[in-house]
Amino acid sequence: MSTPVLETQRLHLRPFRLDDADDVFRYASNPNVARWVTWETHKSRADAVRFIDMVLSRPTDDHTWAIRVDSESRVVGAIDFACIKPGVADIHYVLAEEFWGQGLMTQAARVVLSWGLSTYPFLNLVETFAAADNIGSCRVLQKCGFAEVKHRYERWQKYTELVEVAVFSTTTLKKLKFSHLPVRRQLVGVPPQGDLRHGC
């Protein structure tokens, strides 16, 4: 299934393209952004190219969008929605630091969830996780109807110590159908997109 273009009042979400590499490097090379995700801070444009190549090679039911704010011509983040096993999907995201705290990621997550639940009506659970200290990301998930279900410790290759993560899920999927959001869907002829692991 092709990944659609999604739009809200402030955001334009579309599939990634290889020419987004400079924009990806701009936000992913910020250590404050990379602190909260499993991947390393990007050291060169080649790291961004590898990320986009990975995204473009994901399976059919993995979808990743490049996030653009209407006031900007560049890509400022990414968000994905993937069916990971029968009846279960997950969502992950990342956003450039200068756009934190403006409600943009909440809006992006809501429109993607709304699309995902209408596209995959067989889903009965959506789950995700965030670093427990990443208060902003945890608040985004709570605003989108997720409940924190447990904490666990994970080994992230870039850190010597275990990372405490908060695990979120929801089975009340009707609450996630944000029908009040203006959404434009436009199918585009590109390969399905992929996964982020995980978010700011």
C-alpha angles and dihedrals in degrees: 000000000000119000110245130222109251125195135188131176092279107019141063115199119190139154117281122261128200090246089065090076096102091051093047091050091051094061099027093054090063108101090208089061096042091049090078100045134071094241128082124258106271111255099186143007088263089069089057092048090052090051092052091046089053092049093050092051097052121122125272097268096046113093127187127183131198109226121224125178112222091238092055132062093204132079111258103181149341139244131188139194119193138176101228100177137349110310094357132097134174135207131207135173148176132197136190112262096241090064098051118119096026099101092250098122092048088054092047093048093049095051092047092048091049090052093044095051093048092046095046105035092169092072117115100172138035117190140175143152140224135191104274091233092052094096094172094056092045090053091051090056093047091051088053093056101265123139124212107242105175148335124242138173121243135188109237109190094225094058129064093210128060116264120229110224131187114225118215131189142159134204093176093087096164088070089059096060097099096191093168092069116098105236130178115195120200121172113222128198100243132111117275115270136236155228135297113190100226159347159260 
